[in-house]
Amino acid sequence: MARLRTRHIALCAILVLFIFFFLPANDTIAYLPRFSHGSSSRTGTYALARYMNDPTHVPNILAKNSTFDWSSVNIKYPPPLTPALPPPVAHRPRIQHRFKPDRADVAAVQEQRRLEVKRVFQKSWASYRTKAWMKDALKPISGQYVDQFSGWAATLVDSLDTLWMMGMREEFYEAVEAVASIDFGKSTAPTVNMFETCIRYLGGLLAAYDLSGHEVLLKKAIEVGDLLYAGFNTENGMPVDFINFATAKEGSGLRVESQVVSASPGTITLEFSRLSQLTGNNKYYAAVSQVMNLFHQNQNATKLPGMWPMMVSMSQKDVVTGFQFTIGGNADSLYEYLPKAHALLGSTDPSSAKYEAMSRYFMDTARDNLFFRPMIPGNEDILISGNCDVLDDGPRLDPESEHLSCFIGGLYALGGRLFSNDEYLNIGAKLARGCAYAYKSFPTGIMPERYNMALCPGKDHRKDCAWDEAAFAKEASNRPQYKADLPKGFTTAKDPRYILRPEAIESIFILWRITGDVSFRETAWDMFKAVANATDTHYANAAIMDVNAVGGGAKEDYMESFWMAETLKYFYLCFADTDLISLDDFVLNTEAHPFRLSKVPEVLGSHATTTTIDVLGSRAATTTTEVLGSHAATTEVLGSRDTTTTTIDVLGSHAATTEVLGSRDTTTTTTIDVLGSHAATTEILGSRDTTTIDVLGSHAATTEAPGSRDTTTTTTTTTINVIGSHAATTEVPGVPGSRDTTTPPPPPPRSTYWGVTLPRLKYRGVATPLPPPLPPPRSTYWGVTLLQLKY
């Protein structure tokens, strides 16, 4: 039985490798998965991919070049080209909860909720398409449009990945075709905001490419990346806040602003790093590394060590001076990108190892100085994030919070998993519940843009306290903005608007995916009903002026692109299949655009398709096939001079690597891992190491073949252990080719490998010599006789 199963393993391995080697390389959509037709009602990642990339419905869309080529700019102050991009991460800790399937009745409820979120999105998208197509944003009350982000169709680009996730195939490909014609060589404004362009346009294009694999999206992303790269053309290498379009084209250098919010230069890391990963061009990663090195080197030098002031001077390279500290607006995404950069890049490389240390340092500092437990009637165990001013008498907590701060709960939960820190996870849960509490406290069921709450008394503001009406009245009397109709515990609603922001539902979504606590999913539904009801208009959804007024009061003719890019996306993901945008496979930027996490190796679902075949004696022979989001798959064939591997990773399984006949590496392994099984490794013909076959949880199966490094004699052992069986071992003494002092002469040259006779090929018009001598040919491995294949 064990022998029979081993044969099956070998045949499967050969079949997978055969398919890989002979995939067409010149097909314009060869990188897309060849799935049968699926259904948009199935929201799991692979079921959705089958539907969205059904070859019979995938158009071949080509990018139209912009009127200006940003890569051609002759930069006066070129940024350094080091450090090098770190290699893909071999292992990451598990982030997402191990979900079990919902009961049928629960699943039916979640399906209805998912479809309701999709309905709201479809209404907004249809109105944008008919009233504001190719404009930056729709005005949801008047049905007019506005261009506030350079006129490059911000809402369209921002919504690409949401269209894909919701299975809106026709709308997605229509949008991709529109994106292909965007001219990033022209702008409706003389200056371009670096921050907004990076998170919305570059982030949106990269994420849509990571999900769909369409080359047109990567090409347009490169155009935007090169435009933003021109923003680093400064004397000190720091990026500008606003790119002067005309001056940037000239390449003569830009002037860095004297004061900018810290979030602006600190929110480029993910997008530039991912662009370098996808293109293999290190310049983007190297440029942004200089910025983050500045923050890293000065993290301990500020008035609140571990954090940076809200305002910084990039012209002076001063990220130290200042006394106001917050994780809210103006600084938020600087901190958000630290754990996420660690997730994307790992910490095995010196240039990226800093992100873990920076993350831990800021998280400890914020915990001790910004978070507080409010005094509220129910004494719920929640936390709110405030601000901190550091004056002569030391840090002083200001219990003012804002909607933008609500992302921090999800970030702490993510950090808790990334850094194996349960305290971070618990703090994250309390922060997320704090924002949910603020939502349910107001008549509309929505929290205000900015507000204050009463602190629990004492030095430890995170310690619980009982409700004290007199103490609350005293605290409220110190606030000029206090109104008697505010919910108990709230001393102000300084900005009572709700402008369709996503940060609260973002944290609820992350806590749901990390903990599996169904209360977070129920909270998400309550929040969605409140938001959809209060913001609904004839065309779409609009900002409301007062969350403390019944019905939200008047509406503002304003709908940011993040309504469809972030808010509705997070609501949708709360009720969709939990493997859709799994937190173990993606990291989301601050605009909720998911970037696929590079792994060693990764498959089905890749990106760039690069093929180089170099046969019989060339220097480097590599075949790289990436399909819908996977990464390196490299092969060396017959006599190449470099170390080569073939990587096959199917549907989330692990490494599959092969080195074939004659490479210079002394160790060769074949690993086949399909659909989650464990390692199956084989070394063939003259290597130094062992062969391991481990299938479906079985234990070691090892073989040492002729030519190993044994002393005096070669010992060949075969251990086959399949599906939990025990060892079966055979030792054969006296095999030639070990490290004895007398070694048989090498066999004559051969042109047959595994029973396949190769023709004499020519490389660049020159006859290529046959590969070096190898042991006699054989056609049987593990008891399996190979077919005579044509190469």
N, C-alpha and C positions, 0 to 999 in steps of 0.2 A: 504493500500500500504506500509506504513512504517513497519507494522508488518511482511509483507511478505519479505521485503528486509532484515529485521533483521534476519529472519530465514536463509536466504541465507548466510548472514555473518557468522552465527554460523556454518552452515554446511561447509563452506569454511575453517573456523578455525579448525574444527575437522579433515577435510581431510588433511590439511597441517600437523597437529600434528601427525596424524596416519602415514603418509608417513615418517615423520622424525623419529618416534620411531622405526619403523620396517625396516629401511634401513639395508642392510647387512653390518655387521661390519668387516667381515673377508675377504671380496673380496679384492684382491691386488690392484684393480683399482677402489674400491668403492668411493674413493674421487674424481674421475673424473666425470664431468657432463655427464649425459646420454642424449646426444642430437642426434637428427636425422642428417643424412648426410647433410652437408652444402656445400658451395662453397668458394674456396680461393679467388674468385674475390670480395667477400664481405669483406671489411676490417674493419668493426666495431668490437669492442671487443667481443661481444657475438656471432655475426655471425661467426667470425673467430674461436672462441673457439669451436663452434659446428663442424666446419670443422676439426680443428686440433685434437680434442679429440673424433672424431667419434669412438665409441667402436669397430666397426668392423675393424678399422685400427690402433688401439693402441696396440703396442706390450708390453709384460710384461718384462721389462728390469731390471735385477738385478745387483747391484753394485758388483764389484770384490774388495775385500779388498786389500789395499796397503800392500807392504812388511813390512812396519813399522807402528805400531799403535801409532799415536801421542798423543792420549788420555791417553796412559799408561806411559808417561814420569813422572818420580818422580822429580817434580820441586823443586829445592833447595830454591828458593825465590818465593813462590807462591804469586800472586797478591791478594789484598784484594777482598772479595766477596760482598762487599757493595760499592755503594748504590744498592738498588733493582731496577729492571727495572720498569719504570713508567707504569701505567695501560693504556689500549688503550684510544685513544682520543675520547670523545663523540661528539665534534663539531669542525670543522675547517671552516675558511672562504672560500667562493667560490673563486677559482683561475681562472678557465677557462671561457672564454667568452661563453655566451649562443648562440650557433650557430643555424641559421636556415638552412634548406636544400638549397643547391645550385640549381639554375635554371638548367634545363636539359642540355643546351648548355655549361654552366660553368662546370657542373659535368663531362661532356664528355671530356673537355679539361684537367681537373685535373686527370681523369682516365688515359689518355694517358701519362701524365707526371709521374704519379705513376708507370706505367708499364715500362717507360723508365729507371727510377731509378732502378727498380727491374731487368731489363735486365743487367744493368752494374754490379749489385751485383752478379747476376747469373754467369756472365762471370768470375768474380774474384773468386767466390766460386768453380766453376768447375775446374779452374786451380789449386787452392789450393788443391782440392781433388785429382787430378791426379798427381800433381807434388810435393806436400809438405805435404801429409796427415800425421797427428799426429805430425807434426813439428810445431815450434813456428810461423814461417812466411815464406811466399813465396817470392822469388826474381822475380819480375814481368817482367824483361827483359830477363834474362837467363833461367828462369824456374827452377832454383835451390831453395834451402831452407836454412834457418838459424835457429838455436836454441839460442835465446838470453835471454829467460825467463825460464830457468831451464829445458826446453825440455818437457813441459807438454802440448803441443799443444795449445799455447796461442791463435792463430787465431781461432781455432775450438771452444774453450770455450768462447772466446770473442764474437763469432758470433751466439751463440745459440739463444738468444732472437730475433736477427734480422731475423733468419730463421723462427722463429715462427710468428713474426709479418707479414712477407711477405707471409705466407701461404705455405711455402715450406715444406710440411709435410714429404715426403719421406726423404728429406735431413736432416730434423730436427731429425727424429728418428734414422737415421744412425749415426748422430753426437752424440746423446744421448748414443747410444750403444757404441760408441768409448770412450766417457767420462767415462762410467762405468768401463773401463779397465785401466784408467790412474793410474799410480803408484806414489802417492805422497810421497812414502818412499824413492824414488831415485831422484837424480837431476843431470843434465849434468854439473853443476858448483858446486864448494865447498861451495859457499854462495848463499843465496836466498834473493832477494830484497824484503823487507817487503812491501813497497809502491806498487810496480808493481804487486806483488802476490795478494795483497788485492783487488785492484781496478779491475784487469782483471779476475783472477781466482775465488776468493771468490765472487766478485760482479757479474761476469757472471753466476756462478752456482746458486746463490740466485735468480737472476732475472729470469732465465730460469725456476726455480722451481715456483716462484711466478706466472708466466704466465701459465705453463703447469700442475703443481701439481704432477709431477713425483717424487716419493720418492727417486729414485736413484740419482737425482740431489741434493737433500737435504743431502743425506748421504755423497756424495763426497764433498759438501760444508762444512760439519762438519769436514771432514778430513783436508781440507785446513784451516778451522778455528782453529783447534787444533794445526796444524803446526805453524800458526801465533801466537797463544797464547803462544807457547814456546818462542817466541821472547820477551815476557815480563818477562822471568826468569832472572831478573837482580836485583842487590842489592838494587837499589833505585826505582824499580817498573816501570821505564820508558822503552819503547820498543827500541830495537836496530834498526838500519837502514838496516843492512844486517845480516841475520841469518846464523851463521856457522852451516852447516848441521850436521856434525859429533858431535860437542860439544852440540848442541841442543838436540840430541837424548840421550845423556848421562844424561842430566838434571842437570849438575853441575853448571850451571849458565853462563850467557853471559856477555860480557863487552860492555857497552854502548859507542858509539863513542863520541868524544869530540865536534865535530861540524857537524851538519847536516842541510839541508835546512828545513825551518819550515813546508813546505808542507808534509814532510814525516811523522812525528808523528801526524800531524793534519788531516790526511786523512785516518782515520781508523773508525771514529765514526759511519758512516752510516752502513757499512758492519757488524761491530761487534754488533751494536744495533739490526739490522734486524735479525742476526743469533740468538741472544738471544730471540727475539720475536717469531721466528719460532720454536725453540727447547725448549723454556721454561727454558733454562740453563742461569742463570744470570751472569755467570763468564765472558763472553765476554763483556757485557755492563759494568760491574763493573771495568774491567781492563782498558778499554778505558776512563772511567769516570775520572780516576786518571790523565790521560794526559790532558784532557780538563779542569779539575779543575786548573791545573798549569797555563794554558793559561788564564783562567778566572781571577785568583787571581792576575795576573800581567799585565792585559790589560791596566791599567791606569799608569803603572810604567815605560813605555818605553819612548824613546825620542820623539816619535810621539804617544801620548796617544790615545788609541783606536785601534792601529795596533801593530804588532810585527815585529821585524827585520827579514830580509830575512834569516839570518843564526842564529841558536840557539844551545845551548849546553844542551842536555838532560842528559849527565853524571853529570853536575853540576846543573841541573834543572834551567838553566838560559835561560829564553826567553825574557830577557830585554836588555842585552848588544848588541849594534849594531846600526848603523846609516843609513842603507839602507833599504828602505821600498818600496814595490811593491805589486800589485795584479797579476803580471805576473808570469813568470816561477820561480820556486823554492818556491813560497809562495801561488800560486793561489788557490789550492783546500783546503788549510786551511780555507780561507775565504768562499769559495764555500759551505763548509759543515756546516757552522753555521746556515744560514736560513733553509737549508735542514734538519738539525738535528731537528730544531724546528718543521718543517713540519711532520717529521717522529714520533717524540716523544711527541709533545705538550709541554705545560708549566704548567700543573697542579701539577707536582711533583717537589720538590726542586732540585732534581738532574738534571732535564732537563730544568727547568725554565731559567737557565743561558743562553741558546742558543739564546733566543730572545733578551736579554739585550746585549749580545756580538755582535749580528748581527747589531742592531741599532747603537751601538757605533762605530763599524768599518765602517759602511756605511756612517755615518756622517763625520768621519775622512777622508775617501777616497774622498768623495764629495768635501771637502774643500781643500784638499792638493794634489790630484793626477789627477783630471780631468781638462781638458782644451779644449777651443774652438780654433781650428786651423785657421790660416789666409789662406783662400783659395779663388780662383777667384769668385766662385759663392756665397760666403758667406752663404752656407747652415748651418742650425741650427743643428749642430752635436757636439758631444763630443768625445774626445779621452782620453784614460787612459795612463798616464805617470808614472814616478817613482819619488820618493822623497828622497833626502838625507838631514839628519838633522845634521848640523854642528854647530859651536859655534854661528854663526849669525842667527840660526833658520832654519826652513824648506826651502828647495830650490827645486823647481819643475824642473825635467828634462823631456823635451818633447820627450822622446824615448818611443816607444810603440812596441808591438809584437803581433803576432797572438794569442798566449796563453792568452793574456789579453782580448780577445774578448768575453769570456764567461760572463764578468761582466755585460753587458747589460741585458742579460736574468736573471741574478741573482738579479739585482736591480728591474726588473719587478716582479719577483717572490716575493721579499721582499715587494714590494708595495702592493701586494694583501694579503700576509700573515699578514702584520702589518697595513693594512688599511692606507697606506701612498701614496697619489697621487704623491707627489714629487719624491719619489723613482721610481715610475712607469714612470714618464716623463723623469727622468734622464736615466733610462734603455733604453727607446726608442731612445733617442739621442745617447747613446753609441752604440747601435746596428746599428743605421744608420751610425754612424761614421765608423764602420768596413765595412759596405756595400759600403760606399763611397770609402774607400781605395781599395776595390776589383775593382770597376768599373774604378778607375783612371789609372790602369796599363794596358799595351797593351794586356796582357793575360786575363784580367778580374779577376785577382787574386791578393790579397795583399801579400807582402813579409813577411818572417818570423820575421824580425825586421827592424824598420825604425824610422826616426825622421820627425817631421813636425814643421812648423814655428808657434810660439805662437802668439796669439793676444796680443798686448802690454797692459801694465797697470797691476795694482795689482790684479784685478779680471780677472783671465784667462778664466772664463766662460762667460764673456761678449762678445757680438758680435763686430766684427770690419770689416771695408771695406778692400778690397784687396789693398795692397800698394806694387807695384813692387819694389821700391827702398828699402823698409823695408825688403822685402823678400830676395833681393839680399844681403843685409847686413847680415842677419841671415844665409844664405847659405854659405857665405864666411867664416863663423866661423866653418864650418864643413869640415874637411879634406876629408871625404868620399863623399862629394857632387859631383854629376855628372850632366852635363847640360841637359842630356836627361831624367832626372827624371820628373815626372808629377809636375805641378805647385803646390806649397804648401808643397811638400816633400823635405826635405833637405838632407836626406840620405836614402839609402836602405842597411843598414849595413849587413844584411843577406838576399839576394834576393831570397832565395829558397822558394818553397812551398812543404811541405812534407805530403800532404794529411790531414792536420789538420782539426778538426771539429768545433772549438770554435765559428767562425763567424756564421756558419749556425745553431749552437746550440742556439745562442741568437735570430736569426731571427725566428726560430721555436717557441721558448717560447713567443716572442712578438706576433707572429701570433695567437697562442692559447689563449693568455691572452686578447688581444685587439680585435681580429677579423678583424683587418685592412688588407684588401686584398692586399695592397701594399707590405706587408711583404712576402706574398706568391709569388707575382710576382718577388720580389727581389731574393727569393730562387730559382726560376727557372732560372733567369739570372746567378746566381752563379753556379748552377749545370751545365748548358751548358758549361760555361767557364772551370770549373774543369774537367769535363768529356772529353772535347776536348783536353785540354793541357796535360793531364796525361795518356792518353790511350796508351796501349802497346799491343803486340800480345797476351799476357797472361792475363793481368789485367790492373792495373793502377800504375804508378810510380811517385815518387817525381821528381819535375823539379828544375833545378838549378838557373833559373833567370826569375822571373815573369815580368821583364822589357824588356825582349827580345821577339821578335815576335815568337810565338809558344812555348815560355818557355825555349828555348835553349836546352841544353843537358838534358837528363834524368838520374836519379840515380837508380841503381838496388836495390830498397828499397821500401817496402810496409809494413808499420806498421799495426799491427792487428786492430788499431782503425779506419782504413779505412772502414772496414766492420762493426765493432762494433759501431762506432759513426757517422762518416761523412755520409755514405750512409743511415744509419738509420734515422738521422735527416732530410735529404733530402726527404726520403720516407714519413716520418710522416707529412711533410708539405703538401703533396698532398693526403694523405690517409684520411679516415673518421676521423672526429675530435674527436670521442669518442674512437679511438684506442690510448691507453696509455694516457688517460685523465689526465691532471695535477691535477684534483680533486681526482684521485684514486691512483696515483703513484708519487713517487719522484725519480729522476734519479741520479745515482751516477756520479762521474767525468768521468767515462768511458761509460756513457749513458746507464747504466743498470738500468731498472726500478724496484724499490722496491714498493710492494703494501703497501698502507697506512692502518694500522690497525684502525678499527673503532669499536664503541660500538653500536650495534653489526654489523657484516658484514656477507654476505652470498655468494652465488653462486660463487664459485671460492675460495676455501680455500686450506688449506695446510695440516698440520699434521692431520692424522686421528687417534684419540685416543678414545677408547670406554671403559667405566667402568660402568657396570650395577650393582647396589647394591640395592636390593629390600627388603622392610619390615624390618625396624629397624636397618639397618647398619648405620655407622657413616657418610660416605660421598658417595653419589651416584651421579655420573656425567656421562653424555654422551656427548662427544665432537665430533662433526662431522664437518669437514672442507673440502669444496669441491672447488678445483681450486682457492684458494686464499682467502677464507673467514676465519674467526677466530672463536672465542669461540661460541659454541652451547652447553649449559649444561642443564641437566635435573635432578631433584630429584624426585624419585618415591616412594610414599607411606611410610612415616614415617622416612625419613632420618633425621639426626640430624643437618644438616647444611642448610644454605640458598641456594636455588637452583633456577636456571632460565633455561628456554629453549629459545634459540635464533634462530629464523628463519628469514632470510633476503634474499629475492629472487630478483635477477636482480636489485640490487642497491636500493631496498626499505629500509625502516628503521626498527626499532627494533620490534621483535616479541618475547615476553617473557612469560613464563608460570611457575607457581609453582603448583604442584599437591598434594593435600590432605595430610595434616599432617606434613608439614615441620615446623620448629621452628620459622620461620619468621612470624610476625603477619600481614604483608602486602603482599598480593599476587596479581599479575596482569597478565593478558594475553594481549599481544599486537600483533595484526596481521596487517602487513603493506605489501601489495603486489603491486609491480609495481608502486611505487611512491605515493600511497594513504597515507592518514594521519593516526593518531593513532586510533587504536581500542583496547580498554582495558577493561578487565572483571575481576571481583573478585568474587570468588565462595565460598560459604559455610563457613560462620563464620569469615570472615576477618574483619578488622577494617575500611577499606577504601571504595572506591566507584568503580563503574563500568562505564567506559566511552566507548561509541561506536561512532566513528567519521569516516565516510566513504566518500571518494571522495569529501573532502572539506566541509562536513557538520559540524555542531557545536556540542555542548555537548550533550551527552546522558548518564545520570548517574543513578546508582541504588545502594541503600544501602540495604544489605540483613540482615537477622537475625543475631544477635550477634555483632552488631556495638557498638560504644562507646557513643551512645546518653544517655542523662540523663533521668532518671525516665521512659521514654518510648522509644520504638524503632520506628523510623519513616522510612518507606520504600518509597523512591521516585523513580519513573521511568521517565526519560526524554528521549524520542526518537526523534532525529532530523536527518533526512536522506536527503542528497543532498539539503541542504539549507532550509528545512522546519522549522517551529517554534516548541516551546516546547510543549510536551504533558506530563503532570505530574499527578501522582497518589499518594496520601498519604494514608497509611493503618495504623491506630493507633493500639497500644496494642499488637505488635508482641513480643512474648517471647524472652528472651535472651539478652536484653539490660542490662544497668548497674543498674537496679533496685536492691533493697536490697533483694528481694526474687527472686530466679532464679530456674526454674524447674530443676529437677535432669537430669543428662546426659542420653542419650539413651543408650541402651545396645550395646555391641560390634557388629560390622558388618563386613561382608566379601564381601559386594556388593557395588560397587561404580559406579555411573552413569548407573546403570542397568547391570553392569558386575560383575559376581561372580568370585573371584580370588581363586585359589587353595592354600592350605597351602604349602609354599615353605620351603626348607631347605637351610641354608647358612653355607657352610663349614661343612656340616654334622650335624649341630645342628638345631633342629626345631626352627623356628623363631616365636616369638609371634605375634599375630595380632596387628594391629596399635591401637592407643588409641581411646577411644570412640569419635564418630562423630555424627552429626545430622542424622536423618533418611534418608535413601537413596531416591534419586529421579532420575527420568530418563528423565525429561523434563526441558529444559532451554531455555528461550526466546521463548517459544512456540514451541520448536523443540524437538521431542522425539528421543532419541538416540537409535541406534541399539544395540542388544546384541552382543558385540564383544568378541572374544577370546583373552586373554592376554598371 
